Each structure stands twice: as C-alpha cells, then as structure tokens.
Amino acid sequence: MKIFIFILTFFLFAALTKDLSIVSVGKATIEKENLLVKKPFIYGLQNEQKKSIEEIHRIIINDLLFYKKRFNLKSDEYSEVWKKEPPFEKFKEFGLDFVVRLEFSKSDLNASEIKYEIKLFSIRNQKLAFERKGTFKNQDIRNTAHSFSDQLYTAI
C-alpha cells in the first residue's frame, strides 16, 4: 500500500510539474533611457535673462543626473536644429530615447516675465510625449527649474 501511494504521488507530482520550467535567476538590470536635454533656444531676451536661462538649463541637467540609475544623460553634441519636430531617425541613430527641447522668449504681456515652452519627444515612438507652455518671473528661476525637472521626470 505504501508503494502504491508513493507511485501515485510521484505520477501526480510529475503531471502537475510537466510544464514547469526552471530558469536561472541572476542580477536584474534595468535598461537606462538615453536622454538628451538640448541647449535652450533663446529669443529676444536681455543678458541677465539669458544668464537665468543658462542657470535653469544647468539645474535641469543636475536634477536629472540625480536619477542616474534611470537615465544616461547625453551631452548636447548633436547640432540638429528643428522647428516643429526633431529629426527622429537621426536621433535614433545616435541611440537616443528622449530629447528635451527648451525654448524661451520675451513675454508679450509683462516685461518682467519670460515665456517658456518645454517639449519632450519620444524618439522611439516618434512623437511628442510632453509639452508645457507658460511664463515665469526671472527671480523664480530655481523653483521654476526644479519644477521643469520634476515634470520631465514624471513624463518619462
């Protein structure tokens, strides 16, 4: 009787595990996104405002570098300039996943404000993934820059 129960248990176990696959488990790696934050496009701003924009760009880069486990931040050595959409195929050749375009100009309504447009393009999907437009005061650059970084990170 013991042998019968043993044989029955063996065949039952074999039947239940016939589709079971043993897989080797190692260290899991997350593929990092290759991200390029283009140098800002600046139109019609004074020198003090241009310095503020450069500071915003620097802060955004530093904020995104904090997430180095998630991103490979690429330097802006790609000289492609575009009006509406980036050269998706060219950026794909460079191995980029996302490209950020920052554009700043004079506010039409208030001289103390700067108009901005942020665009995040998904190179893989060849489309605009995120866009934000608005204005900010020149004295709010640190908060503005950190807000931009957070919005970009969330969008990616």
Protein Blocks (a to p, Z undefined) as FASTA:
>chain_A
ZZmmmmmmmmmmmmmmmmpccddddddddddddddddddddehiafklmmmmmmmmmmmm
mmmmmmmmmpccdddfbfbdcfklccfklmmmnopabdcdddddddfkbmkbccdddddd
dfklopafbdcdddddfklmmmmmmmmmmmmmmmZZ
